[in-house]
Amino acid sequence: MASSSFLSVRARLTRFRLPVVALTAAAAAVVVMPAGVGSASPAAHPTTIAAAQARVAALNDRAEQLTEAYNTATGVLSTLQRKERITNRQLSHDRAQLTKVTKVLSAGAAAAYKSGGLDPTISLVTSGTAQTFLDQTSSLTEVARYEATAVSTASAAQRDVAAAEKIHSAQVAQEHKIVSSLASQKSQINSLLNQAQAVLSHLKAAQRARIAAQQQATVQHAVAQRTSYHPPAYTGAAAGQAAVAVKFAYAQLGKPYVWGGAGPNSFDCSGLTMRAWGAAGVSLPHSAAGQQGMLHSVSLSAMQPGDLVFYGSPAYHVAIYIGGGRQIAAPHTGTVVQIQSVSGATSAGRP
């Protein structure tokens, strides 16, 4: 029966509407910039090593915070694009199904007319398109008598497809908006890093050489610590996974921070923790705030090796705890993955 075919389409479209609603909510998500993040105002270049390093650290910290906002926006875009592709495939299939079943109804009406079961005015519809048929059904009393349920269902299905098309268009528009935002954020990050480089370039050659030597010593020390790793004692439920995550983090010591980096040769802060726990079989987003939001919270005093240490709420920086008040982190541009003391953390989470 044509009506049963229409009911099948109606049921499919009803199922289709739920993910569309979820997509709308995801598309409406706004990536909020951390407080104080943005382009730095021009300032006189410091002339001492200490002042220059402080200035550079401040610029790099702000760039690192903006990087995490960028990572969050990238994750939102990736999710939206993936769901939009699914929605588009479903929408294309449902359009085809609706057209197919509408033509069946139209053919049924024509057959009924030829057999004398319908009023001659039906010929005005059956000679037109499937859409014309749907548009005119309200006046077709004979069709309503034979296919009342089918016609009603088809009309509702058409409205559902039209609504889905509208939402799909909104999704695509939101994608374009996020892409534009990402381009702006990328420009701001590069601007901050260029400012940091300009600060160093105004130092004397001997001063720059001293800073380079300090950085090299940090790298060598971090690399040397790779071989000193011993699985820490862990009393939590995920002892095996935590040990794998910490071991992975140790193996990255000495590798450079690169914003947006997620290995294997460079990392940013959330890229490091994402890959560390990924090695242990736990999937985390490439975003400090995203990781903070999905993990079970633990107090800083109860941290165990493998726990993630967060800075800010929502987090703009994350590291992995290794015990003894220490963490492994990818701090910011100009540094490498290194062991640090935990200081200034605001929360912790356990994967």
C-alpha positions as CSV (number, residue, x, y, z in Angstrom):
1,M,0.0,0.0,0.0
2,A,1.2,3.5,-0.7
3,S,0.0,4.6,2.7
4,S,2.3,2.1,4.4
5,S,5.2,3.4,2.4
6,F,4.4,6.9,3.5
7,L,4.3,5.8,7.1
8,S,7.7,4.3,6.7
9,V,9.1,7.6,5.4
10,R,7.4,9.5,8.3
11,A,9.0,7.2,10.8
12,R,12.4,7.7,9.3
13,L,12.0,11.4,9.3
14,T,10.9,11.4,12.9
15,R,14.1,9.6,13.9
16,F,16.1,12.1,11.7
17,R,14.8,15.1,13.7
18,L,16.5,14.2,17.0
19,P,20.2,14.5,15.8
20,V,19.3,17.7,14.0
21,V,18.2,19.2,17.3
22,A,21.4,18.1,18.9
23,L,23.4,19.5,16.1
24,T,21.7,22.9,16.5
25,A,22.8,22.9,20.1
26,A,26.4,22.0,19.2
27,A,26.5,24.7,16.5
28,A,25.3,27.3,19.0
29,A,28.3,26.6,21.2
30,V,30.5,29.7,21.7
31,V,34.2,29.5,22.3
32,V,34.9,32.0,25.0
33,M,38.4,33.6,25.0
34,P,40.3,33.4,28.3
35,A,40.3,36.7,30.2
36,G,43.1,38.9,29.1
37,V,43.9,37.1,25.9
38,G,44.4,39.2,22.8
39,S,46.9,41.3,21.0
40,A,49.5,42.8,23.2
41,S,49.9,46.6,23.1
42,P,53.2,47.8,21.9
43,A,55.8,48.4,24.7
44,A,59.4,49.5,24.9
45,H,61.7,46.5,24.4
46,P,63.5,45.4,27.6
47,T,67.2,45.8,27.7
48,T,68.1,43.2,30.4
49,I,67.9,39.4,30.1
50,A,65.6,39.1,33.1
51,A,63.2,41.8,31.9
52,A,63.2,40.3,28.3
53,Q,62.5,36.8,29.6
54,A,59.7,38.0,31.7
55,R,58.2,39.9,28.8
56,V,58.6,36.9,26.5
57,A,57.1,34.6,29.1
58,A,54.1,36.8,29.4
59,L,53.5,37.0,25.7
60,N,54.0,33.2,25.3
61,D,51.6,32.5,28.1
62,R,49.0,34.6,26.5
63,A,49.6,32.9,23.2
64,E,49.3,29.5,24.9
65,Q,46.0,30.4,26.4
66,L,44.7,31.6,23.0
67,T,46.0,28.3,21.6
68,E,43.8,26.4,23.9
69,A,40.8,28.5,22.8
70,Y,41.8,27.7,19.2
71,N,42.0,24.0,20.0
72,T,38.6,24.1,21.6
73,A,37.1,25.8,18.5
74,T,38.8,23.3,16.2
75,G,37.2,20.5,18.2
76,V,33.8,22.1,17.9
77,L,34.3,22.6,14.2
78,S,35.4,19.0,13.7
79,T,32.4,17.6,15.5
80,L,30.0,19.9,13.7
81,Q,31.4,19.0,10.3
82,R,31.2,15.3,11.1
83,K,27.5,15.5,12.2
84,E,26.7,17.8,9.3
85,R,28.0,15.2,6.8
86,I,25.8,12.6,8.4
87,T,22.8,14.9,8.4
88,N,23.4,15.7,4.8
89,R,23.5,12.0,3.8
90,Q,20.3,11.4,5.8
91,L,18.6,14.4,4.2
92,S,19.5,13.3,0.7
93,H,18.2,9.8,1.3
94,D,14.9,11.1,2.8
95,R,14.4,13.5,-0.1
96,A,14.7,10.6,-2.5
97,Q,12.4,8.5,-0.5
98,L,9.8,11.2,-0.2
99,T,9.9,11.8,-4.0
100,K,9.6,8.1,-4.7
101,V,6.6,7.6,-2.4
102,T,4.9,10.8,-3.6
103,K,5.1,9.5,-7.2
104,V,3.5,6.2,-6.0
105,L,0.6,8.2,-4.6
106,S,0.3,10.2,-7.8
107,A,0.3,7.1,-9.9
108,G,-2.3,5.5,-7.6
109,A,-4.5,8.5,-8.1
110,A,-4.1,8.3,-11.9
111,A,-5.0,4.7,-11.8
112,A,-8.1,5.3,-9.8
113,Y,-9.2,8.0,-12.2
114,K,-8.8,5.8,-15.2
115,S,-10.9,3.1,-13.5
116,G,-13.6,5.7,-12.8
117,G,-13.0,5.9,-9.1
118,L,-12.0,9.6,-9.0
119,D,-13.4,12.9,-10.2
120,P,-12.0,14.2,-13.5
121,T,-10.4,17.2,-11.8
122,I,-7.7,14.8,-10.5
123,S,-6.2,14.9,-14.0
124,L,-5.0,18.4,-13.3
125,V,-2.8,17.1,-10.6
126,T,-1.6,13.8,-12.0
127,S,-0.4,15.6,-15.1
128,G,1.8,17.8,-12.9
129,T,4.8,17.2,-10.7
130,A,4.9,15.2,-7.4
131,Q,5.2,18.5,-5.5
132,T,2.2,19.9,-7.3
133,F,0.3,16.9,-6.2
134,L,1.1,17.5,-2.5
135,D,0.3,21.2,-2.8
136,Q,-3.2,20.5,-4.1
137,T,-4.2,17.6,-1.9
138,S,-6.4,19.8,0.3
139,S,-9.0,20.2,-2.5
140,L,-8.9,16.6,-3.6
141,T,-11.8,15.1,-1.7
142,E,-11.7,11.9,-3.7
143,V,-8.0,11.3,-3.0
144,A,-8.6,12.0,0.6
145,R,-11.3,9.3,0.6
146,Y,-8.9,6.7,-0.9
147,E,-5.6,7.8,0.7
148,A,-6.4,10.1,3.6
149,T,-3.8,8.7,5.9
150,A,-1.1,8.5,3.2
151,V,-1.7,12.1,2.0
152,S,-1.6,13.5,5.6
153,T,1.6,11.6,6.3
154,A,3.2,12.7,3.1
155,S,2.4,16.3,3.8
156,A,3.9,16.1,7.3
157,A,7.0,14.4,5.9
158,Q,7.4,17.2,3.4
159,R,7.3,19.8,6.2
160,D,9.9,17.8,8.1
161,V,12.2,17.7,5.2
162,A,11.8,21.4,4.6
163,A,12.6,22.1,8.3
164,A,15.6,19.8,8.2
165,E,16.9,21.6,5.1
166,K,16.7,24.9,7.0
167,I,18.6,23.5,10.0
168,H,21.2,22.0,7.6
169,S,21.7,25.4,6.0
170,A,22.2,26.9,9.5
171,Q,24.8,24.3,10.3
172,V,26.8,25.1,7.2
173,A,26.6,28.8,8.1
174,Q,27.9,28.1,11.6
175,E,30.8,26.1,10.1
176,H,31.8,29.1,8.0
177,K,31.6,31.3,11.1
178,I,33.9,29.1,13.1
179,V,36.4,28.9,10.3
180,S,36.5,32.7,10.2
181,S,37.0,32.8,14.0
182,L,39.8,30.3,13.7
183,A,41.6,32.4,11.1
184,S,41.4,35.4,13.5
185,Q,42.7,33.4,16.4
186,K,45.5,32.0,14.4
187,S,46.5,35.5,13.4
188,Q,46.5,36.7,17.0
189,I,48.6,33.8,18.1
190,N,51.2,34.5,15.4
191,S,51.2,38.1,16.3
192,L,51.9,37.4,20.0
193,L,54.7,35.0,19.0
194,N,56.2,37.6,16.6
195,Q,56.2,40.2,19.4
196,A,58.0,37.7,21.7
197,Q,60.6,37.2,19.0
198,A,61.0,40.9,18.5
199,V,61.7,41.3,22.2
200,L,64.6,38.9,22.0
201,S,65.9,40.3,18.7
202,H,66.5,43.7,20.4
203,L,68.8,42.2,23.0
204,K,72.6,42.3,22.4
205,A,74.2,39.3,20.8
206,A,75.9,38.2,24.0
207,Q,72.5,38.4,25.9
208,R,70.8,36.3,23.2
209,A,73.6,33.8,23.4
210,R,73.2,33.4,27.1
211,I,69.4,32.8,26.7
212,A,70.1,30.2,24.0
213,A,72.5,28.5,26.3
214,Q,70.0,28.4,29.1
215,Q,67.4,26.9,26.7
216,Q,69.8,24.3,25.5
217,A,70.6,23.3,29.1
218,T,66.9,22.9,29.8
219,V,66.5,20.6,26.8
220,Q,69.5,18.5,27.7
221,H,68.3,18.2,31.3
222,A,64.8,17.1,30.1
223,V,66.2,14.6,27.7
224,A,68.4,13.1,30.4
225,Q,65.3,12.7,32.6
226,R,63.7,10.4,30.1
227,T,66.0,7.5,31.1
228,S,65.4,8.0,34.8
229,Y,61.7,7.1,34.6
230,H,60.4,4.5,37.0
231,P,56.7,3.6,37.1
232,P,55.3,5.5,40.1
233,A,53.3,3.8,42.8
234,Y,49.7,4.3,42.0
235,T,46.8,3.1,44.2
236,G,43.9,4.2,42.1
237,A,41.6,2.0,40.1
238,A,43.3,2.7,36.7
239,A,46.8,1.9,37.8
240,G,47.8,0.2,34.6
241,Q,46.5,2.9,32.3
242,A,48.0,5.7,34.5
243,A,51.4,4.1,34.3
244,V,51.2,3.9,30.5
245,A,50.2,7.6,30.3
246,V,53.0,8.7,32.6
247,K,55.5,6.6,30.8
248,F,54.4,8.2,27.5
249,A,54.8,11.7,28.9
250,Y,58.3,10.9,30.1
251,A,59.2,9.7,26.6
252,Q,58.4,13.1,25.3
253,L,60.7,15.1,27.6
254,G,62.8,17.5,25.6
255,K,60.5,17.8,22.6
256,P,59.5,21.4,21.7
257,Y,56.3,23.1,22.4
258,V,54.5,24.0,19.1
259,W,51.0,25.5,19.3
260,G,48.4,23.0,18.0
261,G,51.0,20.2,18.3
262,A,49.9,16.7,19.2
263,G,53.0,14.7,18.4
264,P,55.0,12.9,17.6
265,N,57.7,15.5,17.4
266,S,56.2,18.4,19.2
267,F,53.3,19.2,21.5
268,D,51.2,21.9,23.1
269,C,49.9,21.3,26.6
270,S,46.6,19.5,25.8
271,G,48.1,17.8,22.8
272,L,50.6,16.1,25.2
273,T,48.0,15.0,27.8
274,M,45.7,13.8,25.0
275,R,48.4,11.6,23.5
276,A,49.6,10.4,26.8
277,W,46.2,9.1,27.8
278,G,45.5,8.0,24.2
279,A,48.5,5.7,24.5
280,A,46.7,4.2,27.5
281,G,43.5,3.7,25.5
282,V,41.6,6.7,26.8
283,S,40.2,9.2,24.3
284,L,40.4,12.9,25.3
285,P,39.8,16.0,23.2
286,H,42.6,18.3,22.2
287,S,41.6,21.0,24.6
288,A,42.4,21.8,28.2
289,A,38.9,23.0,28.9
290,G,37.4,20.0,27.1
291,Q,39.5,17.6,29.1
292,Q,38.6,19.4,32.3
293,G,34.9,19.2,31.5
294,M,34.8,15.4,30.9
295,L,36.9,14.1,33.7
296,H,36.0,13.0,37.2
297,S,37.3,15.8,39.5
298,V,39.7,15.0,42.3
299,S,41.2,17.3,44.9
300,L,44.7,18.6,44.4
301,S,45.7,17.0,47.7
302,A,44.5,13.6,46.5
303,M,46.2,13.6,43.1
304,Q,47.8,10.4,41.9
305,P,50.3,9.9,39.1
306,G,48.5,10.1,35.7
307,D,45.9,12.6,36.9
308,L,45.6,15.8,34.9
309,V,46.4,19.1,36.5
310,F,44.3,22.1,35.3
311,Y,44.9,25.8,35.4
312,G,42.0,28.2,35.1
313,S,38.2,27.6,34.9
314,P,37.5,26.9,32.2
315,A,41.1,25.5,31.9
316,Y,43.6,27.2,29.6
317,H,46.5,25.0,30.5
318,V,46.9,21.3,31.5
319,A,49.7,19.0,32.6
320,I,50.0,15.4,33.8
321,Y,50.9,14.7,37.4
322,I,53.8,12.3,38.0
323,G,53.9,12.3,41.9
324,G,55.9,14.1,44.5
325,G,54.3,17.4,43.7
326,R,55.7,17.3,40.1
327,Q,54.1,17.3,36.7
328,I,55.1,16.9,33.1
329,A,54.0,19.8,30.9
330,A,54.4,21.5,27.6
331,P,54.4,25.1,28.9
332,H,54.5,27.4,25.9
333,T,56.4,28.4,22.7
334,G,60.1,28.6,23.3
335,T,60.1,25.8,25.9
336,V,60.1,22.0,25.7
337,V,58.2,19.2,27.4
338,Q,59.6,19.2,30.9
339,I,59.2,18.3,34.5
340,Q,57.9,21.1,36.8
341,S,56.7,21.6,40.3
342,V,52.9,21.9,40.5
343,S,52.2,25.5,41.3
344,G,49.1,27.6,40.9
345,A,46.9,24.7,39.7
346,T,43.1,25.2,40.2
347,S,41.8,21.7,39.8
348,A,42.6,18.1,38.8
349,G,40.9,15.3,37.0
350,R,41.2,11.6,36.7
351,P,40.7,9.8,33.3
